[in-house]
Amino acid sequence: MKTIKIVGVPEHFNLPWHLCIENNEFEAVGIDLQWTDIPEGTGKMCQMLRDGETDIAVILSEGIVKDITAGNQSKIVQVYVETPLIWGIHVGAQSKYHSIADLKNTKVAISRYGSGSQLMAYVNADNQGWDSEKLQFEIVNTIDGAVEALTNGTADYFMWEHFMTKPLVDNGIFRRVGDCPTPWPCFVIAVREEVLNEHPDTIKQILEIINIKTQKFKEIEKIETTLASKYHQKIEDIQDWLRLTEWSQKPLSKKKLNKIQNQLFELKIIDKIYNSAEILKTL
C-alpha cells in the first residue's frame, strides 16, 4: 500500500475526494490516500507543500502559481474546478460600510500572506481602480478569526467563498456588500516535484479515480441533501452552487496560465512571466 498525503479546504468542492476515500476507491488500487482539511486555506497549503508535510494540494490557482514562481518545488498537474470561485466581500453586521466603494483604504482580513483572500483583495482593488499599494491587511487565519475581527473592528472586510460564508450572512453575523469572481478556473491539483518524479504512476491513478468521480458527481442520488447536511447549507443554495460549478478533468492550458500570470504580474505580485514548463506538468 502506497501512502500519499493530500490537503484541501473543508468546503463542498472537495466532497468528491471524501466519497472516493469513504468508498475505498484508492485503497482498491493499493493507495492509502490520507486527506487533511486545512481551514486556513491556500497560504498554509503552499507552506505544507514546501515543507514536505503534504504530497498533493487541491489549491487555488492564483495562490499556487504565485508560490511556485517564488520557489515552491511543486507542479500543477490538472485543473480541479473549471469555473471561477465567487468571492463574497463581507463586512460585519454592524459595519458603517454598505458598498464595495466604501471599503477603499480600509483594512482587509486575510487568512495569511499569500492566501487567496489576500491575492483576491488585490484583484478587487484593481477592479475598483484603487491603489493596491495602499491595501492594509489583518491576518485572521480562519473564517472564525474573520468573524472575530469584523465583529470587534480590528478589520473592516473579508473576502471568502460566497456559499461557504452565506450561513454567516443569513444569521446576521456578516453583511455581503458584493462579489468578486476569479477571472480564471478556481482550483487546481498541485503535487510536489519529488513525489511526481518518484511516483508518477501513483499520481496518475489518483487523478484517474477523482476524475471519474467528478465527471458523474452531479448525478449522484440525493447529492444536494448530502452537501447541504455536511456543509450546513440550505438546499436552494446548494442547488445554485451546483448549477454554477463545473469540475475539470483536464490540464491547465498555457493560455489560462498566462492569464493568471499576466494579472499577477500587473498587480506586482510576481516579478516576471515564467515559462509554463516551470509551473505545469502533464502526466
Secondary structure as UniProt FT lines:
FT   STRAND          2..8
FT   HELIX           12..14
FT   HELIX           15..22
FT   TURN            23..26
FT   HELIX           27..29
FT   STRAND          31..37
FT   TURN            39..40
FT   HELIX           42..51
FT   STRAND          56..60
FT   HELIX           61..69
FT   TURN            70..71
FT   STRAND          74..81
FT   STRAND          86..92
FT   TURN            93..94
FT   HELIX           101..103
FT   TURN            104..105
FT   STRAND          107..110
FT   TURN            113..114
FT   HELIX           116..128
FT   HELIX           132..134
FT   STRAND          136..139
FT   HELIX           143..152
FT   STRAND          157..161
FT   HELIX           162..170
FT   TURN            171..172
FT   STRAND          174..181
FT   STRAND          187..192
FT   HELIX           193..198
FT   HELIX           200..216
FT   HELIX           217..219
FT   TURN            221..222
FT   HELIX           223..230
FT   TURN            231..232
FT   HELIX           235..244
FT   HELIX           254..266
FT   TURN            267..268
FT   HELIX           276..278
//
